[in-house]
Amino acid sequence: MGTAKDINKRSTPFQAIVSYYFIAIAISFILLRLPGVHKDGVHVSLLDSLFTAVSAVSVTGLTVFDISETYSVFGIIMLLVVLQLGAIGIMSLGTFVWLIVGKKIGLRERQLIMVDHNQYNLSGVVNLIKEIIKILFLIEAVGAMILTLYFTQYYDSFKESVLHGVFTAISATTNGGFDITGRSLAVYADDYFVQTINMILITLGAIGFPVLIEIKYFLLNKEQKRFRFSLFTKITTTTYAALFVVGTLGILIVESFNAFKDMSWHKMLFASMFHSVSTRSAGLTTFDVSKFTETTDIFLSFMMFIGASPSSVGGGIRTTTFAIAVLFLINFARGKDEIQVFGREIYLIDVYRSYVVIILASTMVLVSTMILLLTEKSATLLQIIFEITSAFGTCGMSLGITTDLSSPGKVIIMILMFVGRVGLISFLYSLGGKGEKPKYHYPKERVIIG
């Protein structure tokens, strides 16, 4: 408690959020080192436990060992607890506990919630947390019940069905990407029902909590014709749908003549759809992605770089960042200085923020690639780029080099997973300290561009 108070007093909201995520990782590390977490005879190094803790808090799913062969049932439960912590967010969970014990949510706490969920004003942030927790738990519960009942045909005991049903539902909804089958969802490669349920859960987790809340209000609103969805929801859902379609077609067209050539048309279609959805930040797979062509792997890297939507369980530069950047390019090519979409005009500051995120993210990926090329001698350039974008997008897909990463390589990947979960804007502001508005301005002068 003393540490938390010190962080609150001495830091900006952005610095406090980053600090709290460090604390969350420390707690997760302890949970994953408890007695009984590992199976008998299994030894996991401290660095590998830290790597798993960071991966779980950032809901990424990259692992340096097989979860099913390493963790006991108790360890799997601890991993699920950490996944929930990462998905809900440290401030959301803290607020939930405060509400249960009857603690008053003060101005400082509301500021932290606002930063953690990319909100622009303080009003309604506590209700936002309540809605997020209700919706997330409801989605997971429904998904777990459906999958548990369905998995009774796969597993001998109901206990096993429950374990796999609950774990799969939470891993998909949180976009955690972890699995306890040892083969991700490849064991269900011919089961379209399991794939469909997982795609729905992944989408609900990655599309953004504000979108889900607005949809809930729309469905419960008796006068639906008067209900107006926010610009955020319209841009997010449109971009998400467009990326899904483009991703599906891209994978299908390229791999139908390569990795998918011996498959039936419906299996090709589902494999393409599933991996298009999973690149938002889930990382679950029904097919060995290392068998894809280099073209597809580069394409998937780009999709993972974009990631999920803001205020969701996912990472990356986020869908709205990508959408605003594209819209600005289109409007600028038409000779317009502003972005007009869905009958609204976007603030110029949001355009600035979008390009800052893209430039900073691209720089991080470039620098990380150069470092890993030096430290990971046995990995190819494509494998390294794929691993880095997967970590930054908190996706969790891999071309098979995660288990062979050197200690410096693991540290780089952990940093990328952490930044991807916290968000580049929060991370950047946490480094900048307390910003102050300038007291004066210099004369402006034009600079030749291009």
N, C-alpha and C positions, 0 to 999 in steps of 0.2 A: 504493500500500500504506500509505503514511504517512497519507494522508487517511482511509482506511478505519479505521485504528487509532485515529485521533483521534475519529472518529464513534463508535466503539465505547466509548471511555473516557468521553466527555463527555455522552452522551445515553442516554435510556431506550431499550428495545427498539423502542417505537413510533416514537420520533423517528429512530432509526437506519434503520428500514424506509423511512420517508418520504424520508430523505436518500438512501438507496440507489436509490430509484426516480427521484429527481432525477438521480443519476449515470447511471442507465440511459437516461434521456431524452437526456442530454448525449452519451453514446456513440452512441445511435441517430441523433441529429442529425448527428454526424460521419460515420457510415456513409452517411447519405442525402445527404451533400454531397461524397462522394468523386468523383474524376475518373472519368468514364464512367458515372456513375449515371443521368444525364439523356440523353435523345436529342439528337442534334446540332441546334443551333439553338434548343433549349428553355432558357429562363431561369426559374428558380424563386427567389423572394425568400427571404431568411433566415427571415422570419416564417412563410412558408408551409412551409418545410422543418421548422421547429420544430413547427408545427401537425401536420404529417404524422407526425413522430417521436412526439409525445405521443399522437396517435390510434393509432399502431401499438403503442406500449408498453402503452397502456391497452386494446388490442385492441378499438377502437371502430369504425373504418372510415370516419369522417367525413373527407372530403377537400375541398380547395378547388380541385382540378384533376382532370382525367381521368388516372388512373394509366396506362392503356394508351397514351395519347398523350404522356406526360411521361417515363416511366422506360424505360430500355433493359432488355435481358434481365439485365444485371448489376445494374441498379437494382432490378428485380423480385426478384432473389435476395437483395439486401440487405434489401429490405422483408420478405421471408419470414424472414430471420434475426431481424429486430426483432420480428416477430409471435411467433416462438418464445420470444424473451426475455420478452415481455409475458405470454404464456400460461403458461409454466412458472413464472414468478416469479423475481425477482432472487435470492432466497435459495436457491431450488431449483437454479437454474443454478450459483450459486456453490458450493453443496454438491456438486453433480455434478462440478465441476472439482476441488474439494478431494479428493474420493474417488479420482478418476483419478490425481492426482499423489501420493496417499498421505498427505495432510495429516490430522492428527487433528481431528475435529470436537469443539470444546470446548463448555463450558457456555453461553458467550455466543452462539455460533453456533446452538446448539440453541434458545435463547430467541428468537432472531430468526426461525428457521424456524417456531417455534410461533406467533409473532405473525403472520407472513406468511400462514399457512394456517389461522388462526382455531382453533388447537388449545388445549386447556385444561391439558395436562400435557406434560412433557418426554420422557416415555418413548415410544420408538418413532418419534420424529420423523425420524430419519435413514432408517429403513426406509420411512417414508411417502414421503420424497422419491424414493427408489429406485423405489418402486411407481408413483408419479405419472409419472416420466419414462418408465418402461417402457410403461405403459398408453397415455400420450399418443402416443409415437412409434409404437407398434403400431397404434393407431387411424388415425393419419395415413398410415402406410405402406400399410395394407390399403385405405383409402379412395383413396389416390393410385393404387394399382395398378388398382383397379376402374374408376375414372374415366378413367385414361389409356387403357386398352384400349377403353373404350366411346367415348371421344372420337375414336378413329381414323376414325369415320364422319362426324365433324364437320369435321376439319381435314385438310389435304392431306398434311402430313408428320408422321411419328411424333414428331419433335422438338417440333412445336407441340402435339401431343396430350399429350406428357409435361409440357410447361410448363403447359398449362391444367389437366391432371389433378392435378399436384402442388400448384399454387397454389390451385385450388378446394378440394382436400381440406384443406390447412392452414388456409385462410381460414375454412372451415366449422367445423373441429374447434376451432380457437382462438377461434371466434366473432368473428374479426377484421372480417368484413364488407367487406373490400377485394375488388375484382374487376379483371380485365385484359381484360374484354370490352367495357367502355365502357357496358354496359347492365345491370350486375349479372348476375342469372341469368334475365333476361327473354328471353334468346336460347333458353332451354330451357323456356319457358312451356308448351309442348305435350309436353314430354318428362317423363313421370311417373317414369321410372327415375332420371334425374339428380336430380329433386326429392326422391325418396324417400331416395336415398343421402345427399344434403345434409341432410335433416331428421334422419336417424340420426346423422350426424357432429355436427351442431349440438347435439342432445340429449345425446350422450355428453360433449361438451365443457362443457355448461352445467349438467348435473345434479349435479356435485360429485364430486371425486376420491375422497373417502371412500366414497361410494355405489358407485362402480365397483370399488373395492378389495374392499368387502364382497361384492359380487356375484361377483367373481372367487373369493374364498375359499369362497363358497357352492357355486359350480359345481365347484370342485376338492375340496370336502369330501366324503368318502365317506359320512359319516353326516349327510346333509343335514337329516334330521328334527330333529336336536339343535342345528342351527345357529340362532342367534337374531340377527336383524338389529337394529341399534341404533335407538334412538328417532329419532336424526337422519335415518337412511336412510328410516325409515317416514314421517316428516313431510315430508321433501324429495320423495320419489317421489310421495306422495299429492297434495301441493300442486302439483307440476309437472304431474301428469296432469290435475288439476282445472283448472288454468290453460289447459292445452292444449285441453281440451274446451270450456271456456267461451269461450276466444278463437276457436276454430274456429266454434262456433255463432253467436257475436256477429257476426263478420265475414260469415258466410254469410247470416244472416237479414237483416241490414241491406243488404248489397251485392247480394243476389240480385235486388232490385228497382231497383237503381241501376247501379253500375259493372259488375256481372256479368250484367246482364239479357240480354245477347245471347250468353252463353256456354252451353255444354253443362253438364249437371249435374255431370259428373265433373271438368270443368275448374274449375268454381266450387268444388267440394269441395277439390280439391288446392290451389287458390290460397288458400282460407281456412285450410287446415291449415298450409301453408307459412308464411304470414305470422303465424299464431299461434305457431308454433315460433320463427320468426326474431325475434319481439319479446322473447324471453328475453334476448338480447343480441347476436345474430348480425348483424342489419341487412341481410342479403341479401334481395333481392326478385325476384319473378317477374312483378310487376305494378307499374305506376306508382302509388305510394301517394298521389300528389297528385290522382289521379282518384277516390279514395275520398270518401265524404261526410264532412262535418265530424264527424258522430256517430262514425264509424269511426275517424277520425284522433284524436279525443279518447280513444276507447277504447284505441287502440294506444299513445297516450302514457301512459296508466295502466299498461298491461302492461309497457312499457319502464321505467317508474318502479319497478316491482317487480323486474324484472331476473331474473338467474339465481340459482343456489344458492350458498351459502357454499363456500369452498375449491374454486372452479371457475374458469373463464376469464372469467366474466361479472361485471357490475357491478350497479348498482341497490341498492335497500334489501335485496334478497335474498328468496328464497321463504320461508325459515324465519321471517324477521322478520314478513312479512305473515301467515303462518300463525299464529304465536303471538299477534299482535295480534287477529286474528279470533277465535281460540279464547278469549282472555281476555274479549273483549266478550260472546261467547255465554255463557260461564260466569258472568260478572258479572251479566248479565241474569237468570240463574237464581238469583242470590243466593249464588254461590260466590266465594270469594276466591282459590281455587287452580285451576290448570289440570290436569285429568286426561285423558290421551289414550293410547291403546294400552297400557293397564295400567301407565302410569307417570305420575309427577307432575313438572311442570316447575318448575325453580327460579324463585323470584320475581325474582332478579337478572336472569334472561334476559328476563323480561317488561319490567323497567325498561329494559334495553338495547334491546329492540325498539322501545319507544315513544320513546326518545331518538333512535334512528336515524330513525324516521319523522318526528318533529318537526323534527330538524335538516335532513333531506333536503327536507322540504316548505318550510322556511324558505329553503334555498339555491335551490330552484326559483323561489320567489316573488320573492326579491331579484334573481336573475338575469333573470327575466322583466321586471321593472321597469327594470333597466339596459338590456337589449336593446331595449325599447320606445323608449328615449331614443336609442340609438345606431343602430338599424336602422330608419330611417324608412320604407323601402319594403316592409318585411315586415309581415304581419298578425299579430295576437295568436296565432292558431292555429298559424301557421308557427313562431313563436318558442317557444311552449310545446312543440311537437313536437320542435324542434331541441334544446331544453334537456333534455327528458326522455330523448331519444336519446343525448345526450352523457353525462348522469349514469348512465344504464343501460348505458353503453358498447355501445350497440346499433349506431348508424351509419346508421339510416334518416333521410331528410330529405325535406322538401317542396320542396326546390330552392333554399334560401337560403344554403347553406354557401359556395358560390363567391362570393357577393356580400357576405359579412360584412365589416364594417369592422374595423380593427385592434383596437379595444377589444372588439368582439364576438368576435373570434377568441380573445382572451385569456380572456374569460369562459368560452367553450366549452372551452378547454384546461384551465382550472381544474376544471371539472365533470368532464371525462374523467379527469383525474388522480385526483380525489377518489373517483370511481366505481370506479376500478381498485384504489386503495389500500384503500378501505373506510372508511366514516364513523367507525367506532369507532377504528381506528388513527389516522386523521387527527385526530379529536377529542383522543385521548390525547396525540398528538404536540404539540399546542398547550398541553396542560395541565402539561407538565413531570413531575417525579417526585412522584407522589402519596404522601402520608403519612396514615396512619390517625390520626384524632383521639385525643388523650390523655384527653379527657373528653367527656361528653355533657350537653346541657341538658335540663331537664324537657320532656316531650312534651305537646302540646296539640292538640286537634282543631280543624279548620278547616271551615267550611261549604262544600260543593262542589255545584255545579249549582244 
